[in-house]
């Protein structure tokens, strides 16, 4: 019984030490960041832009989005809340929309621990009826443990990579011009 108690104590100390190391490392990482991903989508820019801008349809093609609540326009700009499951929701505001070449979307939280803007830039792709989609996140992460996890576990482009993969997967069903 004594050995079990010492083993459990050692395990608790080890976990606490790992959390402390992660926290300290997170403190050394910058709060602000910029990350960019780019790829070719097998659909023309107008169709890709329409997909991105049709936020109410996101649950049909974005694997992480369970439902969307479209909010009243905010000064003529799209405003919506995404339900990501497990009680997590995020509210967004399209701060700039220039079809079919650019859309800027702000994570619109009242007291954010993290947030920023995603800028989608769409350009004709290398072949007819394709789009080069570039997504840049200009954001911040305040909690040091979140910064540690995003930089060292998930990767700073994790969410961007998933979004681009979802757009590419949805592209074959888009109308071609």
C-alpha positions as CSV (number, residue, x, y, z in Angstrom):
1,X,0.0,0.0,0.0
2,X,2.9,2.3,0.8
3,X,4.4,1.8,-2.7
4,X,1.1,2.6,-4.3
5,X,0.9,5.9,-2.4
6,X,4.4,6.8,-3.4
7,X,3.7,6.0,-7.0
8,X,0.6,8.1,-7.0
9,X,2.4,11.0,-5.4
10,X,5.2,10.7,-7.9
11,X,2.7,10.7,-10.7
12,X,0.9,13.8,-9.4
13,X,4.3,15.6,-9.0
14,X,5.3,14.6,-12.6
15,X,2.0,15.9,-14.0
16,X,2.3,19.1,-12.0
17,X,5.9,19.5,-13.3
18,X,4.8,19.0,-16.9
19,X,2.0,21.5,-16.6
20,X,4.4,24.0,-15.0
21,X,6.9,23.5,-17.8
22,X,4.1,23.9,-20.4
23,X,2.9,27.1,-18.7
24,X,6.4,28.6,-18.5
25,X,7.0,27.7,-22.2
26,X,3.7,29.3,-23.1
27,X,4.7,32.5,-21.3
28,X,7.8,32.7,-23.6
29,X,5.6,32.4,-26.8
30,X,4.2,35.6,-28.4
31,X,0.6,36.5,-27.6
32,X,0.1,37.7,-31.2
33,X,0.6,35.6,-34.3
34,X,0.1,35.5,-38.0
35,X,-0.3,32.2,-39.9
36,X,-1.1,31.6,-43.6
37,X,-2.1,28.5,-45.6
38,X,-2.7,28.4,-49.3
39,X,-3.9,25.8,-51.8
40,X,-5.7,25.2,-55.0
41,X,-9.4,24.5,-55.0
42,X,-11.1,22.7,-57.9
43,X,-13.8,25.3,-58.5
44,X,-13.8,28.9,-59.8
45,X,-13.3,31.9,-57.4
46,X,-17.0,32.9,-57.6
47,X,-18.2,29.5,-56.5
48,X,-15.6,29.2,-53.7
49,X,-16.5,32.7,-52.5
50,X,-20.2,31.8,-52.5
51,X,-19.4,28.6,-50.4
52,X,-17.4,30.6,-47.8
53,X,-19.9,33.4,-47.6
54,X,-23.0,31.1,-47.2
55,X,-22.4,30.7,-43.5
56,X,-25.8,29.0,-42.9
57,X,-24.7,26.1,-45.0
58,X,-21.4,25.5,-43.1
59,X,-22.7,22.4,-41.3
60,X,-23.2,20.6,-44.6
61,X,-19.5,20.9,-45.5
62,X,-17.4,21.8,-42.5
63,X,-16.9,18.8,-40.3
64,X,-16.5,20.8,-37.0
65,X,-19.6,22.9,-37.3
66,X,-22.8,21.3,-35.9
67,X,-25.2,24.2,-36.5
68,X,-25.2,27.9,-37.4
69,X,-27.4,30.7,-36.0
70,X,-27.5,33.6,-38.4
71,X,-27.7,36.8,-36.4
72,X,-29.2,40.1,-37.6
73,X,-26.9,42.1,-39.9
74,X,-24.4,44.3,-38.1
75,X,-24.1,47.5,-40.1
76,X,-24.9,45.5,-43.2
77,X,-22.3,42.9,-42.4
78,X,-22.9,39.1,-41.9
79,X,-23.0,38.1,-38.3
80,X,-23.4,34.5,-37.1
81,X,-22.8,32.0,-34.3
82,X,-21.3,28.5,-35.0
83,X,-22.1,25.6,-32.7
84,X,-19.0,23.4,-32.6
85,X,-20.5,20.8,-30.3
86,X,-19.7,20.0,-26.7
87,X,-21.3,23.3,-25.7
88,X,-18.7,25.4,-27.6
89,X,-20.0,28.3,-29.7
90,X,-18.2,31.0,-31.5
91,X,-19.6,34.2,-32.9
92,X,-18.2,35.8,-36.1
93,X,-18.6,39.1,-38.0
94,X,-17.7,39.5,-41.6
95,X,-15.8,42.9,-41.5
96,X,-15.0,43.0,-45.2
97,X,-16.6,41.2,-48.1
98,X,-15.5,41.8,-51.7
99,X,-16.9,39.0,-53.9
100,X,-15.2,37.1,-55.4
101,X,-11.8,38.0,-54.2
102,X,-11.7,38.7,-50.5
103,X,-13.5,38.2,-47.2
104,X,-12.3,39.2,-43.7
105,X,-14.0,37.5,-40.7
106,X,-13.5,38.6,-37.1
107,X,-14.0,36.2,-34.1
108,X,-16.6,38.4,-32.3
109,X,-16.4,37.3,-28.6
110,X,-17.3,39.7,-25.7
111,X,-14.2,38.8,-23.5
112,X,-11.9,36.7,-25.7
113,X,-9.0,34.6,-24.4
114,X,-8.1,34.2,-28.0
115,X,-9.3,35.6,-31.3
116,X,-8.4,37.6,-34.4
117,X,-9.3,37.9,-38.1
118,X,-9.2,35.4,-40.9
119,X,-8.6,36.9,-44.3
120,X,-9.6,34.8,-47.3
121,X,-8.0,35.9,-50.6
122,X,-9.2,34.2,-53.7
123,X,-7.5,34.4,-57.1
124,X,-7.8,32.4,-60.3
125,X,-6.0,29.1,-60.0
126,X,-3.3,27.6,-62.2
127,X,-5.8,26.0,-64.5
128,X,-9.3,27.0,-65.7
129,X,-12.1,26.7,-63.1
130,X,-9.7,26.5,-60.2
131,X,-9.0,29.0,-57.3
132,X,-5.9,29.7,-55.3
133,X,-7.3,30.2,-51.8
134,X,-5.0,31.9,-49.3
135,X,-6.2,32.1,-45.7
136,X,-4.3,34.3,-43.2
137,X,-5.1,34.3,-39.5
138,X,-3.9,37.4,-37.6
139,X,-4.7,36.6,-34.1
140,X,-3.9,36.4,-30.4
141,X,-3.9,33.8,-27.7
142,X,-3.7,35.1,-24.1
143,X,-3.6,32.0,-21.8
144,X,-0.1,30.6,-21.8
145,X,-1.3,27.0,-21.8
146,X,-3.4,27.7,-24.9
147,X,-0.3,29.2,-26.6
148,X,1.8,26.1,-25.6
149,X,-0.8,23.7,-27.0
150,X,-1.4,25.7,-30.3
151,X,2.3,26.0,-31.0
152,X,3.6,22.6,-29.8
153,X,0.7,20.2,-29.9
154,X,-1.9,21.2,-32.6
155,X,0.3,23.5,-34.7
156,X,-0.4,27.2,-35.4
157,X,-2.1,26.4,-38.7
158,X,-4.2,23.5,-37.5
159,X,-7.6,25.3,-37.9
160,X,-6.6,26.9,-41.1
161,X,-5.5,23.6,-42.6
162,X,-8.8,21.9,-41.6
163,X,-10.8,24.8,-43.1
164,X,-8.8,24.6,-46.4
165,X,-9.3,20.8,-46.5
166,X,-13.1,21.2,-45.9
167,X,-13.3,23.8,-48.8
168,X,-11.4,21.4,-51.1
169,X,-13.6,18.5,-50.2
170,X,-16.7,20.6,-50.9
171,X,-15.4,21.9,-54.2
172,X,-16.4,19.0,-56.4
173,X,-20.0,19.7,-55.6
174,X,-19.8,23.4,-56.4
175,X,-21.2,24.8,-59.7
176,X,-18.5,25.3,-62.4
177,X,-18.5,28.3,-64.6
